[in-house]
Amino acid sequence: MIGARLGMLGLVAAALGGCDALSEPPSDRLETALEFPRPARDVAATVSNQFSNEDARDERGEAQAVMDLADISPGMTVADIGAGEGYYTIRLANRVGEDGRVLAQDIDREALQRLGRRVERERLENISIKLGSPDDPQLPVDSFDRIFLVHMYHEVEEPYAFLWRMWPALADEGQIIVVDVDRPTGRHGIPPALLFCELKAVGYKLVEFVERPDLRSYFARFQRGEERPEPEAISVCANN
């Protein structure tokens, strides 16, 4: 009887030990991002995609100036990542014309639904809409002359995975356009030096940087470098 009880206790202990192993706290990161390093900086909380200041932005000439800096011309294919309500999407579609294409991407399904209704109202047939994920823009390969990241890069939870998976989407001579603000990432901006470092770590090279106080932002342009490092070879940038 004693032996039987000891045997039962042993089984219970083994079972509890297994439960302990299974009950380890899960990672707070996406499983698909675990092969990439975690950024050594804050990630800004995603803000509402509903804008009420499009007229004010147009009064500053924001979209016009950014599209001019990015050399957007008729016939181009452009991705607007973090498109939200479509401030840039709509204006890019008008700039590239009927021979061009704009892909609007966001991780907010409701924002994309609102954008879809707007596209229908304005009868813009050169716009496609796609749901992305926090660590992967899920863009088609070899497709884009320009990829726009406007006031959203500081909200990307997994920047190294995100940028690495964006690489194949650029067409030959394609470029990434970043518009952001020089302030800490936790305050919805990113210092230029940190931005340069993170893109360089994934294999991109800086082509142009322009400060635009009139737009309350800066403009940065990147293109692919000679090679894209393997995920385990990416060096994390310090947030000094």
VEXDREN-2710 file (C-alpha; in Angstrom, 1 decimal):
% VEXDREN-2710
k/r/px/py/pz
1/MET/0.0/0.0/0.0
2/ILE/2.8/2.4/0.9
3/GLY/4.6/1.5/-2.3
4/ALA/1.4/2.2/-4.3
5/ARG/0.9/5.6/-2.6
6/LEU/4.5/6.5/-3.3
7/GLY/4.0/5.5/-6.9
8/MET/0.9/7.7/-7.1
9/LEU/2.8/10.6/-5.5
10/GLY/5.5/10.2/-8.1
11/LEU/3.0/10.4/-10.9
12/VAL/1.4/13.5/-9.5
13/ALA/4.8/15.1/-9.0
14/ALA/5.8/14.3/-12.6
15/ALA/2.5/15.7/-13.8
16/LEU/2.9/18.9/-11.8
17/GLY/6.4/19.2/-13.2
18/GLY/5.1/18.9/-16.7
19/CYS/2.5/21.6/-15.9
20/ASP/5.2/23.9/-14.6
21/ALA/7.1/23.5/-17.9
22/LEU/4.0/24.1/-19.9
23/SER/3.0/27.1/-17.9
24/GLU/6.1/29.2/-18.6
25/PRO/5.0/32.7/-19.5
26/PRO/4.6/33.1/-23.3
27/SER/6.8/35.6/-25.2
28/ASP/5.2/39.0/-25.7
29/ARG/6.5/38.9/-29.2
30/LEU/4.9/37.5/-32.3
31/GLU/6.1/34.0/-33.0
32/THR/6.9/34.9/-36.6
33/ALA/9.3/37.6/-35.3
34/LEU/11.4/35.6/-32.9
35/GLU/14.2/34.9/-35.3
36/PHE/14.8/38.7/-35.5
37/PRO/16.3/40.8/-32.7
38/ARG/14.1/42.9/-30.5
39/PRO/14.6/46.7/-30.9
40/ALA/16.4/48.4/-28.1
41/ARG/13.9/51.3/-28.0
42/ASP/10.4/52.1/-27.1
43/VAL/7.7/51.5/-29.7
44/ALA/5.0/54.1/-29.9
45/ALA/1.4/53.0/-29.2
46/THR/-0.6/53.0/-32.4
47/VAL/-2.8/56.1/-32.6
48/SER/-6.2/56.4/-34.2
49/ASN/-6.2/56.4/-38.0
50/GLN/-9.0/58.8/-38.2
51/PHE/-7.7/62.2/-39.3
52/SER/-9.7/65.4/-39.1
53/ASN/-6.8/67.7/-40.3
54/GLU/-6.5/66.9/-44.0
55/ASP/-7.3/70.5/-44.9
56/ALA/-4.6/71.8/-42.5
57/ARG/-2.1/69.3/-43.9
58/ASP/-3.0/70.5/-47.4
59/GLU/-2.6/74.1/-46.4
60/ARG/1.0/73.3/-45.4
61/GLY/1.4/71.6/-48.8
62/GLU/2.5/68.4/-47.0
63/ALA/1.5/65.7/-49.5
64/GLN/2.5/67.8/-52.5
65/ALA/5.9/68.5/-51.0
66/VAL/6.6/64.9/-50.0
67/MET/5.5/63.5/-53.4
68/ASP/7.8/66.1/-55.1
69/LEU/10.7/65.1/-52.9
70/ALA/10.0/61.4/-53.6
71/ASP/9.9/62.1/-57.4
72/ILE/6.4/60.6/-57.8
73/SER/5.3/60.6/-61.4
74/PRO/2.5/59.2/-63.6
75/GLY/2.7/55.5/-64.1
76/MET/4.5/54.6/-60.9
77/THR/3.5/51.8/-58.5
78/VAL/3.5/52.9/-54.9
79/ALA/2.7/51.3/-51.5
80/ASP/1.3/53.4/-48.7
81/ILE/2.1/51.6/-45.5
82/GLY/0.0/52.6/-42.5
83/ALA/-2.4/54.2/-44.9
84/GLY/-5.1/54.8/-42.3
85/GLU/-7.9/57.0/-43.7
86/GLY/-6.0/57.5/-46.9
87/TYR/-4.6/61.0/-46.8
88/TYR/-1.5/59.9/-48.8
89/THR/-3.3/57.1/-50.6
90/ILE/-5.8/59.4/-52.3
91/ARG/-3.2/62.0/-53.3
92/LEU/-0.7/59.4/-54.5
93/ALA/-3.5/57.8/-56.7
94/ASN/-4.2/61.2/-58.3
95/ARG/-0.4/61.8/-58.9
96/VAL/0.4/58.4/-60.5
97/GLY/-2.7/58.5/-62.6
98/GLU/-4.7/55.8/-64.4
99/ASP/-1.5/54.1/-65.6
100/GLY/-0.1/53.9/-62.0
101/ARG/-1.1/51.8/-59.0
102/VAL/-1.3/52.5/-55.3
103/LEU/-1.5/49.7/-52.6
104/ALA/-2.9/51.0/-49.3
105/GLN/-1.8/48.7/-46.4
106/ASP/-2.6/48.9/-42.7
107/ILE/-2.9/46.5/-39.7
108/ASP/-6.2/48.2/-38.7
109/ARG/-9.0/46.4/-40.5
110/GLU/-11.7/49.0/-39.6
111/ALA/-9.5/51.8/-41.0
112/LEU/-9.1/49.9/-44.2
113/GLN/-12.9/49.4/-44.4
114/ARG/-13.4/53.1/-44.1
115/LEU/-10.7/53.7/-46.7
116/GLY/-12.4/51.3/-49.0
117/ARG/-15.7/53.2/-48.8
118/ARG/-13.8/56.4/-49.5
119/VAL/-12.1/54.9/-52.6
120/GLU/-15.5/53.8/-53.9
121/ARG/-17.0/57.3/-53.3
122/GLU/-14.2/59.0/-55.1
123/ARG/-14.2/56.3/-57.9
124/LEU/-10.4/55.7/-57.7
125/GLU/-9.8/52.5/-59.7
126/ASN/-6.1/52.5/-59.3
127/ILE/-6.1/51.8/-55.6
128/SER/-5.8/48.3/-54.0
129/ILE/-6.2/47.7/-50.3
130/LYS/-4.4/45.0/-48.2
131/LEU/-4.3/44.0/-44.5
132/GLY/-0.8/43.7/-43.2
133/SER/0.7/42.4/-40.0
134/PRO/2.9/44.0/-37.3
135/ASP/6.1/42.2/-38.5
136/ASP/5.4/41.8/-42.2
137/PRO/3.9/44.3/-44.7
138/GLN/3.0/41.3/-46.8
139/LEU/3.7/43.1/-50.1
140/PRO/4.0/41.4/-53.5
141/VAL/7.6/40.7/-54.7
142/ASP/9.4/43.1/-57.1
143/SER/6.5/45.4/-57.3
144/PHE/7.0/49.0/-56.0
145/ASP/8.9/52.0/-57.2
146/ARG/8.3/53.7/-53.9
147/ILE/7.2/52.4/-50.5
148/PHE/5.9/55.2/-48.2
149/LEU/6.2/55.0/-44.4
150/VAL/4.7/58.3/-43.3
151/HIS/4.5/59.1/-39.5
152/MET/4.2/55.4/-38.8
153/TYR/7.6/53.7/-38.6
154/HIS/8.0/54.5/-34.9
155/GLU/4.8/52.4/-34.3
156/VAL/6.2/49.3/-36.0
157/GLU/6.5/46.6/-33.2
158/GLU/9.2/44.6/-35.0
159/PRO/11.2/46.9/-37.2
160/TYR/13.9/44.5/-38.1
161/ALA/11.5/41.8/-39.2
162/PHE/9.3/44.4/-40.9
163/LEU/12.1/46.0/-42.9
164/TRP/13.7/42.6/-43.7
165/ARG/10.5/41.3/-45.2
166/MET/9.9/44.5/-47.1
167/TRP/13.1/44.2/-49.0
168/PRO/11.8/41.8/-51.8
169/ALA/8.9/44.1/-52.6
170/LEU/11.0/46.9/-54.1
171/ALA/11.4/47.0/-57.8
172/ASP/14.8/47.7/-59.4
173/GLU/15.8/51.2/-58.3
174/GLY/12.9/51.2/-55.9
175/GLN/13.1/53.3/-52.8
176/ILE/11.6/53.6/-49.3
177/ILE/10.4/57.0/-48.3
178/VAL/10.2/57.8/-44.5
179/VAL/8.6/60.9/-43.2
180/ASP/8.8/61.3/-39.4
181/VAL/9.7/63.7/-36.6
182/ASP/13.0/64.0/-34.7
183/ARG/11.9/63.1/-31.2
184/PRO/12.0/59.9/-29.0
185/THR/10.0/56.9/-30.4
186/GLY/7.9/56.8/-27.3
187/ARG/6.7/60.3/-28.2
188/HIS/5.7/59.4/-31.8
189/GLY/8.9/60.2/-33.6
190/ILE/12.3/58.7/-34.2
191/PRO/15.7/60.4/-34.1
192/PRO/17.3/60.4/-37.6
193/ALA/20.5/58.7/-36.4
194/LEU/18.5/55.8/-35.0
195/LEU/16.4/55.6/-38.2
196/PHE/19.5/55.4/-40.3
197/CYS/21.0/52.8/-38.1
198/GLU/18.0/50.5/-38.1
199/LEU/17.6/50.5/-41.9
200/LYS/21.4/50.1/-42.4
201/ALA/21.3/47.1/-40.1
202/VAL/18.9/45.4/-42.5
203/GLY/20.9/46.2/-45.6
204/TYR/19.4/49.5/-46.8
205/LYS/21.5/52.6/-47.6
206/LEU/20.5/56.3/-47.1
207/VAL/20.1/58.2/-50.4
208/GLU/18.8/61.5/-49.1
209/PHE/17.8/63.3/-45.9
210/VAL/16.0/66.6/-45.8
211/GLU/14.8/68.5/-42.8
212/ARG/11.4/70.3/-43.4
213/PRO/10.4/72.5/-40.5
214/ASP/7.6/73.8/-42.6
215/LEU/6.1/70.3/-42.7
216/ARG/7.0/69.7/-39.0
217/SER/8.9/66.6/-40.2
218/TYR/11.9/65.3/-41.9
219/PHE/12.1/63.4/-45.2
220/ALA/14.5/60.4/-45.7
221/ARG/15.0/58.2/-48.8
222/PHE/16.5/54.7/-48.8
223/GLN/17.3/52.0/-51.3
224/ARG/18.5/48.5/-51.0
225/GLY/22.2/48.0/-50.4
226/GLU/24.4/45.2/-51.8
227/GLU/22.9/42.5/-49.6
228/ARG/20.4/41.7/-46.9
229/PRO/21.8/40.0/-43.8
230/GLU/20.4/36.9/-42.4
231/PRO/18.1/37.6/-39.4
232/GLU/20.6/36.2/-36.9
233/ALA/23.3/38.5/-38.2
234/ILE/21.3/41.8/-37.7
235/SER/22.9/44.0/-35.1
236/VAL/20.6/45.9/-32.8
237/CYS/21.0/49.7/-32.8
238/ALA/21.5/51.4/-29.5
239/ASN/19.0/54.1/-28.6
240/ASN/21.4/56.7/-27.3
END
